[in-house]
Amino acid sequence: MARIRQAKSEREISHLTVGKVRKEYNLLADEYNRIIEQKVLLCPKCNEYKLSAKDGKKEFYIDSRWATGFFPICKDCLKMMAEQRKDHRFPANETKESVQAVLRLMDRPYIDKFYEQCKENIRNNNAELGIYDENPSVFAYYIRGISSLPQFKNKKCWADSDFGSNASIDDFAEQIVFDKDTINNGRKRFGRTFSEEDLMFLETEYQDWISRYECNTKAQEKVFRALCLNELQRTNAIKKGQSTKDLDKAYQDWLDTGNLKPKQNSMDAFSDAQTLGTLIQKYEEERPLPTIDSELEDVDKIGLYIDVFFKGHLCKVLNIKNRFSNIYENFMQKFTVKPPEFNEDEDSEAIFDKIFGGIEDG
């Protein structure tokens, strides 16, 4: 799905019949519910809503590091990044370096021997089918294998990469091709004094933080920014064999400032740092409410009032016939005043006597 459905303007609604308004409302509500239920996710790369695995079609890679359970960039965009294409009009130019750059962004391992094997398998299959492509796309084939084959169950992140006998992670850092959008965002957030590799690391860490915790104020942004910078300093200090004692203390202080320490991460003490959706999920999965006793269930009739004055009244306005509209009509009967009705044959004499009095009164 390329774009999410937009609500009609007041002018457009004024030209619609009640039936069509109801139809448009239902369609818009369906789209909204699909977003709430995370059946569709927004890819920040192509800015399109696409189906998640929760709706049967996997257009995002599973990634437990993110709150949604999926890596935020869709499969198609990651594939184009690996092929070094701005859009589908450009020819593919997939290289080991471009694939490694995407895998580093996803924190997935690069295994040189397996990549070559995937490349050879694709070429052999293409040859059998009579298809000849000098630069076959291996990225999707490689990701599928590295995520599912049992021999790679201990290869979970970028640090587990194997570049072959003549390469290492340090050598690769000199030649990596970075995602330009991530670099630009990192430069705006952290300044221009860092290298592209450092900006890639900082921006990726920052996005990981804000995807897991609420970030609505400038103070929260400052805390996450400081944590990312501290993590980079600690990593560089470890590489150089230097002490990280002061950096570790500063890291703990920033965690304490942001109320992010593990000891603070209980359901009650840490609820303010989480989104409403995350809290509801934890309540439902970890400590759901017990079944309410029948004599205590809805003692204040709040559920009835919602069914009558919200759901029922809305159905009545939209002329929808269902159980809520029936509840509304039945409930409103006791507040409705109706004129008295008389049977012409039986009640005319009674009405005359009531107005003029009976014969015996005269």
N, C-alpha and C positions, 0 to 999 in steps of 0.2 A: 504494500500500500504506500503510495508516494506521499500523500498529504492527508492529514486528519480532517475529518468533516468539520466545517465551520458553521456556527450558528447563523440563522437568517437575520438580516437587518429588519428594523421596524417597518421600513417601506416594503420589503419583500413579504413580510408577514401580512401586511394589510391587503395584499392581493391574493392571499391564499384562503381557501375555504377552511372551515373548522376541521373537516376530515383530513385535509392535507397538512394542517398545522399539527394535528395529532400524529400523523405519520412521520413528519420531520422531527418532531420531539422524540419519538421512539427510536428513530435512526440515530439521532445525536446522543441519546441516553445509552444506546448500545455501544457506540464508539467510546464514550466516556467510561463505561464500565470495563471495557477491554483494556483501557489504560490503567485504571485502578487495580484491576486484577493482574496487571503486568503480562497480559497476553500479547501486547504490542509494546515495544520499547523504542525510544528515540535515539537514533545513532547521531552523535554530535559531529561526525565527519561529513556525512551526506545530508544531515538534517531531515531525515525521513523516518517515519514510524514503520517498523518492520516487525514481523511475527517473531515471538520468542518460542522456545521449546515447549512452553506451557500450553501453546495452542496447536501443538502437533507438528509444526514445521520449524526446524532449527535454523534461524538466520543469525544467531549469535552463538559464540563459543561459551561453554560453561566455564565459570571462573568464580570460585567460592570467596575470593577476596573482595568482591563487590557486593553491595547490599542486595542487588537484584538477583544475584547468583549467576550473572553472565558478564563477560567482558563487554564494556560499553560500546565499542566500535563493532559494527556488523561484519559478517564474514566477507561480503562483497568488497567493502572498503579496505579491509585488511589485505585481501587478495590483490587489489589494485595498487596498494602501497608496496607489496612485495614485487609486483610487476613494474613499479615505478611509472604508473600512469595517472594522469590527472582525471581522466574520465575514459569511457569506453571507446572514444574516437581515436585515442593514441595507441600505437602498437606496444605490445608487451616487451619488457626488457628486464626479465627476472634474472638476478645474479645472486650468488651466495651472500654477498654483502647486504643486498636489499632484504633478503629473507632473514638474515641474522638481525638486521635492524628491527624488523617487525617482531621477531621472536623475543628480542630484548625488551621491547615495549610491552609485550604480553607476559613477560617473565616466564617464558617457556624455554626449555633447553634446545640447543643446537647440537646435533650429533652428525658430524661430517660424513661418516661412513653410511649412516642410514639415509641421509639426504642424497648421496650419490646413488644408493640403491633405488630409492624412489624415482629418481631421474631416469635411471636405466629401465626400470619397469614400465614407466609411461612411454618411453621411446619404443620399447619392444611391442607394447600393446598397440600403439599407433601404427607401427609398421605392419602388424598383422591385419589391421583394418584398412590399410592403404592410405593412412594419413601421415604426412611428413611435415614436421614442425621443428625448426632448428632451436626454438626456445620454448619448449613445453612448460606449462605452469605446474610446478611441483609443490607449491606451498600448501594448498588445501589437502593434497594427498599426504604430505609429510605430517601436517598437524593431526590428521585423523589417525595416522599410525602411531605417532609419539604419545597420543592420549589414550590409546586403547590396547596396544600390544603389551603383553606381560613383561617382556624383557626390559621395558622402560618404566616400570612401576616405581623405581627408585630415582628416576630422572624427572624431577618435578618443576625445577625452576632454572633460571638462566645460569645461576652459579654452577649447575651440574653439566654445563655444556662440554662437549669434546670436539675440538677443532682439528683433530688429527695430530700426527706425530710432529709436525713442523709449525704448529700454531698454538696460541694460548689466548686467554681472555685479554691479557694485557696487550698482546700484539693486535688483537682485533679492535681494541679501543682506539687505535691510531687511524683505522680506516673505515670505521662504521659510518653508514649513511643514515642520518637522523631524519625523523619526521619534522618537516619545516613548521607545521602548525604548532606542534608541541614546543619547539624551540622558541618560536615567536611569543607564545603565551608565557613561557618561562622567563624570557627576557623582560617582558612587561612586568612580571610579578617580582622577580628577584634582581633585576638590573642587568647591565651590559658587561659587568666585570668578570663573568663566568664563561668558561668554555662551553661549546655545544654539548659535550658529554655531561658536564656538570648540570647544565640547564635541563637536559633530558631527564637526568636523575631527579633533580629538584621538583620539576613540574609533575612528573609521574608520581612521586611521593605525595605531593600536595593533593593531587586529584584522588589518590587513594585515601588520604585522611578525610577529605570532605565528602567522599562517597559513603564513609562509614559513620561519620558523626555530623551532627547538625552544625551548620556554619552560616549564621544569619547576621552577625555583627562584625564590626571592624576588629574588635578585641579578639574574637575567635579566629579571624583570618590571621592576625598577628601571631597568635599562639601556634597555629599550624605552620605558618611560614618559618617561625623560629625553630620548630621541631625538625623541619626539613633541612634547614641550614646546619643545625647541630648534627644531624645524621650524616650529612656530607662531610663535615669536619672530622667526625669520629672515624668514618670510613677511610679518609685520607691519612689520618694519624695512625690507624692500624696498619695500613700499607707501608708506612715509613718506619714502623716499629716504635712509635712514640707513645708516651703515656696518655691515657684518655680519662684519667681520674677527674679532672676539672670539667671536662666535657660531659662525662657521665652524670656528675652532680647537676650541671646546668640542664641536662636533658630531663632529669627527675623533677627539677624545679618547674620547668615548663609544663610537664605532665600534671604536676600538682596545681599549677595556675589554671590550666584548662580543665581540671577535674577529670583527668583521663587515666589516672593510675589504676592498675588492676585491682588494688584493694578498694578503690572507690567504685568499681564497676559492678556493684550489686544492683538488683532490680529496683530497690527503693532509693538508694543514694545516687544512682547514676541516671535516673529516668529523665532528668532535665536535659541531659546531653544527647538524647536520642529523639528520633522523629516519632510522631504518633503511630505511623504504620508499623515501625519496628516494635514499639511497645505492645501494640495489639497482637502482633504475631507472637511475641514472647508470652503474653498472658494466655493466649490460646494453646500454645504448644507446651509450655512449662508448668503453668499452674492455672488451669481453667477453673471457672466458677463451678461450685457444686450445684446439683439439682435443687431448685427451690421447692420448699414444702408447698403443697397446694393451698393451705390456708394463709400463707404469706405471699403468694404469687400475685403481684400487681394489686396490692391492697389499696393504693391511692387511685386506681383506675387510670393511670397515666397511659397505659397501652390502649385502653378504650378511647381515651380522648384523642390520641394520635390517629387511631383508625377512623374516628368520626370526623374531627374537625380539620385534619390534614389530608389523609388519604381519601376519605369518603367525600369531603367537600370538593377536592380536586377532581375526582371522578365525576361528581355531579356537574361541575362546571364544564368539563370536557364531554359530557353526555356519554360517559362510559358505564355500561351496565355490568357490574360485577358485585362481589360480596361486600366490598367497601361502600359502594353507593347504596346498597340495601341497608347496611348498618346505619348509614347517615340518615336515610329516610325514616327508618324505624325510630331512631333516637330523637329526631326532630319532631316526631308526632306529638310528644307531650308539651312542646313549646308552640304548637300551631293552633290558632283559633279559627274555627270554622263556623259559618252562619248556620242557625238551626234549619232543619229541613222538615217540612210538613207534607203529609199525604193529603192531596186535595179532597179525596172522598171522605176520609176518616177524620181529618183535623179541622175542616172549615168551620164546623159548628163550635168546636172548642175555641178557635180564634175569635169568632163572633162574640161568644160569651165572655171571653177574656177582655174584649174591648168594651162591649156595651152592657155586659152583665146578663145574667140568665133571666128567664121569665119570672121566676119566683122573687127575684130582686126588684122587679118593677111593681 
